[in-house]
Amino acid sequence: MTSILAVETSTAACSVALSMGDARYTRYSEEPRSHTRLIMSMIDEVLAEADLKVGALDSLAVTVGPGSFTGLRIGFSTVQGLAFGAGLSVVPVSTLEVMAQTYRRKYDPSDLQSGKVLSVLDARMGEFNCGAYLLDDQAQFVPLIKDQLLGHKAALELVETIDPCVVVGDTRALFVNVANAQHNCQPLYPDARDVLEIALVKHSRGCAVPIASLDLVYLRGTEAWKKHTKLRTA
């Protein structure tokens, strides 16, 4: 009976999810700039509901990026404190992969088994964080490209190249001023309950690691490669 606590704060939504065997306990809120106030109370609530202590968990999980700089730091530092305090390992998950999983859970499209999902987050200043995923024969999302930061034009070109069955996330910003856009779009935020489902699979495959080895992932620059900013102190 695997117990994992998942935290997601990378966008305007803030959420927590806990597994205890087949049971799931969740909290979700869309209150921008309230993550610091909400996150610990959400964690306390799901633990209390499950009658579980942090030390009894098998692991923690958290989105490590891309996303809001402040939001990512809130979630990561929260998990960091819990992991160090209880000696727990952590499963890192891409925000963009979570968005694909959130779409799958919430909308359950019949054609997704054979389709691709393109996740986008508005990075401001005319740039977008982009990730593309395909369900494999074990019903798990596999990346088609590395998560990357692209300018508006390049992001639109990526949509045409990938030809996804759906584009999810900050789709209104991506297709603003695009006449006659023909793509299926679904605005959404990532949700910790989907971080949890991804983390349970990754944990079973031995992907949980010590918190000291983890970094947040920010996508920076026109070269669209990952840069890592360490939060821990030496």
C-alpha positions as CSV (number, residue, x, y, z in Angstrom):
1,M,0.0,0.0,0.0
2,T,2.0,2.9,-1.3
3,S,1.5,6.4,0.3
4,I,2.7,9.4,-1.6
5,L,2.0,13.1,-0.9
6,A,2.1,15.3,-4.1
7,V,2.3,19.1,-4.2
8,E,1.6,21.3,-7.2
9,T,2.0,25.1,-7.2
10,S,3.6,25.9,-10.5
11,T,0.7,28.0,-11.9
12,A,-2.2,30.1,-10.6
13,A,-3.7,26.9,-9.1
14,C,-2.5,25.3,-5.9
15,S,-3.2,21.7,-5.1
16,V,-2.2,18.7,-2.9
17,A,-3.0,15.0,-3.3
18,L,-2.3,12.0,-1.1
19,S,-2.5,8.3,-1.9
20,M,-3.0,5.6,0.7
21,G,-3.5,2.4,-1.2
22,D,-6.4,2.9,-3.5
23,A,-7.7,5.9,-1.5
24,R,-7.1,9.4,-2.7
25,Y,-7.3,12.6,-0.7
26,T,-7.2,15.9,-2.5
27,R,-7.4,19.7,-2.2
28,Y,-7.4,22.2,-5.0
29,S,-7.8,26.0,-5.2
30,E,-7.5,28.6,-7.9
31,E,-6.4,31.6,-5.8
32,P,-3.5,33.4,-7.4
33,R,-0.8,34.7,-5.0
34,S,-2.3,32.6,-2.2
35,H,-0.1,29.5,-2.4
36,T,2.1,30.4,0.6
37,R,-1.0,30.8,2.8
38,L,-2.8,27.7,1.4
39,I,-0.2,25.0,0.9
40,M,0.5,23.8,4.4
41,S,-3.1,23.9,5.5
42,M,-4.0,21.7,2.5
43,I,-1.2,19.3,3.4
44,D,-2.4,19.1,7.0
45,E,-6.0,18.5,5.9
46,V,-5.3,15.6,3.6
47,L,-3.0,14.0,6.2
48,A,-5.6,14.4,8.8
49,E,-8.3,13.0,6.6
50,A,-6.2,9.9,5.9
51,D,-5.1,9.7,9.5
52,L,-1.5,9.6,8.4
53,K,1.7,11.2,9.6
54,V,4.3,12.6,7.2
55,G,6.9,10.1,8.6
56,A,4.6,7.2,7.5
57,L,4.7,8.2,3.8
58,D,6.7,6.2,1.3
59,S,7.7,9.3,-0.7
60,L,6.8,12.8,-1.8
61,A,6.2,14.2,-5.2
62,V,6.4,17.7,-6.7
63,T,6.4,19.5,-10.0
64,V,9.8,20.8,-10.7
65,G,9.0,23.0,-13.7
66,P,8.6,24.8,-15.9
67,G,6.2,27.3,-14.4
68,S,5.9,30.4,-12.3
69,F,9.2,31.2,-10.6
70,T,7.6,32.1,-7.3
71,G,5.1,29.2,-7.5
72,L,7.7,26.6,-8.2
73,R,9.8,27.8,-5.3
74,I,6.8,27.6,-2.9
75,G,6.0,24.0,-3.8
76,F,9.6,22.9,-3.9
77,S,10.6,24.5,-0.6
78,T,7.6,23.0,1.1
79,V,8.5,19.5,-0.1
80,Q,12.1,20.2,0.6
81,G,11.3,20.9,4.3
82,L,9.1,17.8,4.6
83,A,11.6,15.6,2.9
84,F,14.5,16.7,5.1
85,G,12.5,16.6,8.2
86,A,11.1,13.1,7.7
87,G,14.0,11.6,5.6
88,L,11.8,11.0,2.6
89,S,12.7,10.6,-1.1
90,V,11.0,12.7,-3.7
91,V,9.6,12.0,-7.2
92,P,10.2,15.0,-9.6
93,V,7.6,15.5,-12.3
94,S,7.4,17.9,-15.3
95,T,4.6,20.4,-15.0
96,L,3.9,20.0,-18.8
97,E,3.5,16.2,-18.4
98,V,1.1,16.8,-15.5
99,M,-1.1,19.0,-17.7
100,A,-1.4,16.2,-20.3
101,Q,-2.4,13.8,-17.5
102,T,-4.9,16.4,-16.1
103,Y,-6.5,16.6,-19.5
104,R,-6.7,12.8,-19.8
105,R,-8.4,12.5,-16.4
106,K,-10.8,15.4,-16.7
107,Y,-12.0,15.0,-20.3
108,D,-11.2,11.3,-21.0
109,P,-11.3,11.7,-24.8
110,S,-11.9,8.5,-26.7
111,D,-9.3,9.3,-29.3
112,L,-6.4,10.1,-26.9
113,Q,-5.1,6.5,-27.0
114,S,-3.9,7.2,-30.6
115,G,-3.3,10.9,-30.2
116,K,-0.8,13.4,-29.0
117,V,-1.1,16.1,-26.4
118,L,0.8,19.4,-26.6
119,S,1.0,21.3,-23.3
120,V,1.8,25.0,-23.2
121,L,2.4,27.5,-20.4
122,D,2.6,31.3,-21.1
123,A,6.1,32.3,-20.1
124,R,5.3,36.0,-20.8
125,M,7.3,38.4,-23.0
126,G,6.1,36.5,-26.1
127,E,7.4,33.1,-25.1
128,F,5.8,29.7,-24.2
129,N,7.0,26.6,-22.3
130,C,6.0,23.7,-24.5
131,G,5.9,19.9,-24.1
132,A,4.5,17.2,-26.3
133,Y,3.3,13.7,-25.2
134,L,2.0,10.4,-26.5
135,L,0.3,7.6,-24.6
136,D,2.3,4.4,-24.9
137,D,1.0,0.8,-24.9
138,Q,1.0,0.8,-21.1
139,A,-1.2,3.9,-20.9
140,Q,1.7,6.1,-19.8
141,F,2.6,9.4,-21.4
142,V,6.0,9.5,-23.1
143,P,7.6,12.7,-24.2
144,L,7.9,13.4,-28.0
145,I,10.3,16.4,-27.4
146,K,12.2,17.9,-24.6
147,D,10.3,20.5,-22.6
148,Q,11.4,23.7,-24.2
149,L,10.9,27.5,-24.3
150,L,9.9,28.9,-27.6
151,G,8.9,32.3,-29.0
152,H,5.3,32.8,-30.1
153,K,5.9,32.0,-33.8
154,A,8.1,29.0,-33.0
155,A,5.4,27.6,-30.6
156,L,2.8,27.9,-33.3
157,E,5.1,26.2,-35.7
158,L,5.6,23.4,-33.2
159,V,1.8,22.9,-33.0
160,E,1.8,22.4,-36.8
161,T,4.7,20.0,-36.7
162,I,3.4,17.9,-33.8
163,D,-0.2,18.0,-35.0
164,P,-1.7,17.1,-31.6
165,C,-5.2,15.9,-31.0
166,V,-5.4,18.7,-28.4
167,V,-3.4,21.7,-27.1
168,V,-3.8,22.2,-23.4
169,G,-2.9,24.9,-20.9
170,D,-2.5,28.6,-21.8
171,T,-4.2,28.1,-25.2
172,R,-5.9,31.5,-25.3
173,A,-2.6,33.3,-25.1
174,L,-1.0,31.0,-27.6
175,F,-3.7,31.4,-30.3
176,V,-4.4,35.1,-29.7
177,N,-4.7,37.0,-33.0
178,V,-4.5,33.7,-34.9
179,A,-7.2,33.8,-37.5
180,N,-9.2,30.6,-38.1
181,A,-7.2,28.4,-35.7
182,Q,-8.3,24.8,-36.4
183,H,-6.8,23.1,-33.4
184,N,-8.7,21.5,-30.5
185,C,-7.9,23.6,-27.4
186,Q,-8.5,23.1,-23.7
187,P,-7.4,25.7,-21.2
188,L,-6.5,24.1,-17.8
189,Y,-4.1,24.2,-14.9
190,P,-2.1,21.2,-13.7
191,D,-3.5,19.3,-10.7
192,A,-1.7,17.5,-7.8
193,R,-3.9,14.5,-8.2
194,D,-2.3,14.0,-11.6
195,V,1.2,14.6,-10.2
196,L,0.3,11.8,-7.8
197,E,-0.7,9.3,-10.5
198,I,2.5,9.9,-12.5
199,A,4.5,9.7,-9.3
200,L,3.0,6.4,-8.2
201,V,4.2,4.8,-11.5
202,K,7.6,6.5,-11.3
203,H,8.0,5.5,-7.7
204,S,7.3,1.8,-8.6
205,R,10.1,2.1,-11.2
206,G,12.6,3.4,-8.7
207,C,12.5,7.1,-9.8
208,A,12.3,8.6,-6.3
209,V,15.5,10.4,-5.3
210,P,17.0,12.2,-2.3
211,I,15.8,15.8,-2.1
212,A,19.4,17.0,-2.0
213,S,19.9,15.8,-5.6
214,L,16.9,17.7,-7.0
215,D,16.8,21.1,-8.7
216,L,14.0,23.2,-10.1
217,V,13.9,23.3,-13.9
218,Y,13.5,26.7,-15.6
219,L,13.5,27.1,-19.3
220,R,15.6,30.1,-20.3
221,G,16.9,31.7,-23.4
222,T,16.2,31.4,-27.1
223,E,18.3,28.2,-27.3
224,A,15.4,26.5,-25.3
225,W,17.6,24.3,-23.1
226,K,17.1,23.6,-19.5
227,K,18.9,25.6,-16.8
228,H,18.9,24.5,-13.2
229,T,18.6,26.8,-10.3
230,K,19.5,25.2,-7.0
231,L,17.4,26.1,-4.0
232,R,19.4,24.3,-1.4
233,T,22.2,26.0,0.5
234,A,25.7,24.6,0.5
